[in-house]
Amino acid sequence: MDRATTERWLERFAQQRPKSRALYAQMQQLVAGGVGHDLRHSPISPIYIARASGARKWDIDGNEFLDFGMGNAALLIGHAHPAVLEAVREAIGDGFHFGNDHPRMLDLAQRIQRLMPSGERIRFVGSGTEGSMLALRLARAFTRRTKVLRFEGHFSGWHDYVGRGAAPPFDTPVSIGIPQSTIDTIVVIPADLQKAEDVLRGDRDIAAIMLEPSGGSWGTVPLSIAFNRQLRELATRYEVPLIYDEVITGFRYSPGGYQRLAGVTPDLTVLGKVVMGGLPGGAVIGRADIMNQFTFTGDARHDRFSRVAHQGTHNANPLSTAAGIATLRLVEDGNVQAHADRMAALLRQGMETAIEEIGVAGFVYGDSSTFHVYMEAHPGSGAKHRDAVRTADPTKLKGIPGRLVVAFQKNLQIRGLDVLSYAGGVTSSAHTDADIDIALGAFRETMQTLVADEIVARL
């Protein structure tokens, strides 16, 4: 990618966003790092959204986006769904924070239990990251062991106890500031069943196996149902709790998440995003004997020294709970998922056709209502033969170069499309066939630009 090429499309991106650039300049003087989430960082300016509805959102400069990020995959039923808005309006009229439990909490817990195979008991948390922390605390307390076994590329929040393995190089902490003693409790291996068994056989201090069942980084490096079933057998054989991070797959892959689709019941599951209708919050659900470690017995010594402690000001707050109930009512029969899955299938098929016709060294893949685009950078290691690219094993992919991702994302945004992180996204029940046609037009133009500017390799 030569400098003139880079400046050309970045300049077009900048020209569309004068208000955003001015706001970003102010943000950089006040907000640490300039953004609220690392993935929102941009060399020119983040996108500052003013409003959203259905499958679209609009930034403060008036640019309209067809959205395939959908609130970091939280909005399976689209932005500002009328049923969710009405539920929140009704709830907020009663007060938005009580500092106490409330009846809606039981309603949501019952809905989760009906849908999720692993939901014998439910505990609400403030976010997916909090759920990940709590699940590990439960597993350690239950097994009296210390370490967690994780797979390369799997993301389960930003807390220290999953502070190695999410990003390459996988043997290095994801951030400075994480104690080495904590890093030493994280065992990271490739997603290989034999390697997993070797660890479980040789290290009796493994307290849990934690993974994204669809594969690392919401399926960017996918796993099969067969892999998950065999991993379940290994976890059972070695008596190690299996923790599913279903923050993205929960309720999206089926009304009962990935676990119901695959017929695999983990010991603990972390939920977020869809479970609270896109509002803040989440839950840890799981086996009664593990979850009962929260139980107060009335024995002062037990309750102080022999139970899992857990707090959280906003756990199951009234507004998030109301949004979650409204959302689960809509997704429980599977029709929402079926529509979103069909939209994603059309998108993947159309993208594949465009890539083939333009001659891009890459391919498109994904499960359920997700899509991922893999591309070879130019010149990189050189363009591959078509058969080699088409038959590449996605489980071996380690991602595409950051500069190519930036070019891909910015060129889509210039054309009115926004995707999730990296080079992929999700669909929702708000997307239509007409939206897919629009998206495919923008995708085709983007691919043509990336090839013409020698950013992506050709076959």
CORSUL-V535344 format. One record per backbone hydrogen bond with DSSP energy under -1.0 kcal/mol. NH is the residue of the N-H (numbers start at 0). CO is the residue of the C=O. E is the energy in kcal/mol with one decimal. If there is no record, write none. Layout:
BEGIN
nh:NH co:CO e:E
nh:NH co:CO e:E
END
This chain:
BEGIN
nh:5 co:1 e:-2.2
nh:6 co:2 e:-2.6
nh:7 co:3 e:-1.7
nh:8 co:4 e:-1.7
nh:9 co:5 e:-2.0
nh:10 co:6 e:-2.2
nh:11 co:7 e:-1.6
nh:12 co:8 e:-2.0
nh:13 co:9 e:-2.4
nh:14 co:10 e:-2.6
nh:15 co:11 e:-1.3
nh:16 co:13 e:-1.8
nh:20 co:16 e:-2.2
nh:21 co:17 e:-1.9
nh:22 co:18 e:-2.4
nh:23 co:19 e:-2.5
nh:24 co:20 e:-1.8
nh:25 co:21 e:-1.3
nh:26 co:22 e:-2.6
nh:27 co:23 e:-2.5
nh:28 co:25 e:-1.0
nh:29 co:26 e:-1.6
nh:30 co:26 e:-3.0
nh:33 co:30 e:-2.4
nh:39 co:36 e:-2.2
nh:40 co:37 e:-1.6
nh:49 co:57 e:-3.0
nh:50 co:57 e:-1.5
nh:52 co:55 e:-2.7
nh:53 co:78 e:-2.4
nh:55 co:52 e:-2.3
nh:56 co:64 e:-1.8
nh:57 co:50 e:-2.7
nh:58 co:62 e:-2.2
nh:59 co:47 e:-2.2
nh:61 co:58 e:-2.1
nh:64 co:56 e:-3.0
nh:65 co:415 e:-3.1
nh:66 co:54 e:-3.0
nh:67 co:417 e:-3.2
nh:72 co:68 e:-2.5
nh:73 co:70 e:-1.1
nh:74 co:69 e:-2.2
nh:75 co:73 e:-1.1
nh:77 co:74 e:-1.3
nh:78 co:53 e:-3.1
nh:84 co:80 e:-2.7
nh:85 co:81 e:-2.4
nh:86 co:82 e:-1.8
nh:87 co:83 e:-2.4
nh:88 co:84 e:-2.5
nh:89 co:85 e:-2.4
nh:90 co:86 e:-2.2
nh:91 co:87 e:-2.9
nh:92 co:88 e:-1.2
nh:93 co:90 e:-1.5
nh:104 co:101 e:-1.4
nh:106 co:102 e:-1.6
nh:107 co:103 e:-2.6
nh:108 co:104 e:-2.2
nh:109 co:105 e:-2.5
nh:110 co:106 e:-1.8
nh:111 co:107 e:-2.4
nh:112 co:108 e:-2.4
nh:113 co:109 e:-2.0
nh:114 co:110 e:-1.5
nh:115 co:111 e:-3.0
nh:118 co:115 e:-1.9
nh:119 co:117 e:-1.6
nh:120 co:285 e:-1.4
nh:122 co:283 e:-2.4
nh:124 co:281 e:-2.3
nh:130 co:126 e:-1.9
nh:131 co:127 e:-2.2
nh:132 co:128 e:-2.3
nh:133 co:129 e:-2.5
nh:134 co:130 e:-2.6
nh:135 co:131 e:-1.8
nh:136 co:132 e:-1.9
nh:137 co:133 e:-2.6
nh:138 co:134 e:-2.3
nh:139 co:135 e:-2.5
nh:140 co:136 e:-2.4
nh:141 co:137 e:-2.4
nh:142 co:138 e:-2.4
nh:143 co:139 e:-2.1
nh:145 co:204 e:-1.1
nh:146 co:204 e:-2.6
nh:147 co:184 e:-2.5
nh:148 co:207 e:-2.9
nh:149 co:186 e:-3.2
nh:151 co:188 e:-2.0
nh:152 co:164 e:-3.3
nh:153 co:150 e:-1.9
nh:161 co:158 e:-1.5
nh:162 co:159 e:-2.2
nh:171 co:168 e:-1.8
nh:173 co:162 e:-2.6
nh:182 co:178 e:-2.2
nh:183 co:179 e:-2.2
nh:184 co:181 e:-1.9
nh:185 co:182 e:-1.8
nh:186 co:147 e:-2.8
nh:188 co:149 e:-2.0
nh:191 co:189 e:-2.5
nh:195 co:191 e:-2.3
nh:196 co:192 e:-2.4
nh:197 co:193 e:-2.3
nh:198 co:194 e:-2.1
nh:199 co:195 e:-2.5
nh:200 co:196 e:-2.6
nh:201 co:197 e:-2.0
nh:202 co:198 e:-2.5
nh:206 co:146 e:-3.3
nh:207 co:146 e:-1.0
nh:208 co:240 e:-2.3
nh:209 co:148 e:-2.1
nh:210 co:242 e:-1.9
nh:214 co:211 e:-1.6
nh:215 co:220 e:-1.3
nh:218 co:214 e:-1.9
nh:219 co:215 e:-1.2
nh:219 co:216 e:-1.2
nh:220 co:215 e:-1.8
nh:222 co:213 e:-1.7
nh:227 co:223 e:-1.9
nh:228 co:224 e:-2.5
nh:229 co:225 e:-2.3
nh:230 co:226 e:-2.4
nh:231 co:227 e:-2.1
nh:232 co:228 e:-1.7
nh:233 co:229 e:-2.0
nh:234 co:230 e:-2.7
nh:235 co:231 e:-2.2
nh:236 co:232 e:-2.5
nh:237 co:233 e:-2.4
nh:239 co:234 e:-2.5
nh:242 co:208 e:-3.5
nh:243 co:267 e:-2.5
nh:244 co:210 e:-2.9
nh:245 co:243 e:-1.1
nh:245 co:269 e:-2.0
nh:249 co:245 e:-2.0
nh:252 co:248 e:-2.2
nh:256 co:253 e:-2.3
nh:259 co:255 e:-1.2
nh:260 co:256 e:-1.7
nh:261 co:257 e:-2.8
nh:262 co:258 e:-1.3
nh:263 co:258 e:-1.7
nh:266 co:241 e:-1.8
nh:267 co:241 e:-1.9
nh:268 co:284 e:-2.8
nh:269 co:243 e:-2.8
nh:270 co:282 e:-3.3
nh:274 co:271 e:-1.6
nh:275 co:272 e:-1.3
nh:276 co:273 e:-2.3
nh:277 co:272 e:-2.1
nh:278 co:275 e:-2.1
nh:281 co:124 e:-1.7
nh:282 co:270 e:-1.9
nh:283 co:122 e:-2.9
nh:284 co:268 e:-2.4
nh:285 co:120 e:-1.8
nh:286 co:266 e:-2.3
nh:290 co:286 e:-2.8
nh:291 co:287 e:-2.4
nh:292 co:289 e:-1.3
nh:293 co:290 e:-1.8
nh:294 co:291 e:-1.6
nh:302 co:298 e:-3.1
nh:303 co:299 e:-1.3
nh:304 co:300 e:-2.7
nh:305 co:301 e:-3.0
nh:307 co:292 e:-2.6
nh:314 co:311 e:-1.4
nh:316 co:313 e:-1.6
nh:320 co:316 e:-2.5
nh:321 co:317 e:-2.0
nh:322 co:318 e:-2.2
nh:323 co:319 e:-2.4
nh:324 co:320 e:-2.5
nh:325 co:321 e:-2.2
nh:326 co:322 e:-2.1
nh:327 co:323 e:-2.9
nh:328 co:324 e:-2.0
nh:329 co:325 e:-1.0
nh:330 co:326 e:-1.6
nh:331 co:327 e:-1.4
nh:333 co:330 e:-1.3
nh:337 co:333 e:-2.2
nh:338 co:334 e:-2.2
nh:339 co:335 e:-2.5
nh:340 co:336 e:-2.9
nh:341 co:337 e:-2.0
nh:342 co:338 e:-2.3
nh:343 co:339 e:-2.2
nh:344 co:340 e:-2.4
nh:345 co:341 e:-2.2
nh:346 co:342 e:-2.2
nh:347 co:343 e:-3.0
nh:348 co:344 e:-2.5
nh:349 co:345 e:-2.5
nh:350 co:346 e:-2.6
nh:351 co:347 e:-2.4
nh:352 co:348 e:-2.1
nh:353 co:349 e:-2.2
nh:354 co:350 e:-2.7
nh:355 co:351 e:-2.3
nh:356 co:352 e:-2.6
nh:357 co:353 e:-2.5
nh:358 co:354 e:-1.7
nh:359 co:354 e:-2.0
nh:360 co:456 e:-2.7
nh:361 co:359 e:-1.7
nh:362 co:373 e:-1.8
nh:364 co:371 e:-2.2
nh:369 co:366 e:-2.2
nh:370 co:424 e:-2.2
nh:371 co:364 e:-2.7
nh:372 co:422 e:-2.6
nh:373 co:362 e:-3.0
nh:375 co:360 e:-2.5
nh:377 co:454 e:-2.0
nh:381 co:378 e:-2.9
nh:388 co:384 e:-2.0
nh:389 co:385 e:-2.7
nh:390 co:386 e:-1.9
nh:391 co:388 e:-1.2
nh:395 co:392 e:-2.3
nh:396 co:393 e:-1.2
nh:404 co:400 e:-2.0
nh:405 co:401 e:-2.4
nh:406 co:402 e:-1.9
nh:407 co:403 e:-2.6
nh:408 co:404 e:-3.0
nh:409 co:405 e:-2.8
nh:410 co:406 e:-2.1
nh:411 co:407 e:-1.8
nh:412 co:408 e:-2.6
nh:413 co:409 e:-2.4
nh:415 co:412 e:-1.6
nh:416 co:411 e:-2.3
nh:417 co:65 e:-1.9
nh:419 co:423 e:-1.8
nh:424 co:370 e:-2.1
nh:425 co:67 e:-2.5
nh:426 co:368 e:-2.2
nh:428 co:75 e:-2.4
nh:435 co:431 e:-1.9
nh:436 co:432 e:-1.9
nh:437 co:433 e:-2.1
nh:438 co:434 e:-2.7
nh:439 co:435 e:-2.5
nh:440 co:436 e:-1.7
nh:441 co:437 e:-2.0
nh:442 co:438 e:-2.5
nh:443 co:439 e:-2.4
nh:444 co:440 e:-2.1
nh:445 co:441 e:-2.2
nh:446 co:442 e:-2.6
nh:447 co:443 e:-2.4
nh:448 co:444 e:-2.1
nh:449 co:445 e:-2.6
nh:450 co:446 e:-2.1
nh:451 co:447 e:-2.5
nh:452 co:448 e:-2.5
nh:453 co:450 e:-1.5
nh:454 co:449 e:-3.1
nh:455 co:449 e:-1.6
nh:456 co:375 e:-3.4
nh:458 co:358 e:-2.7
END
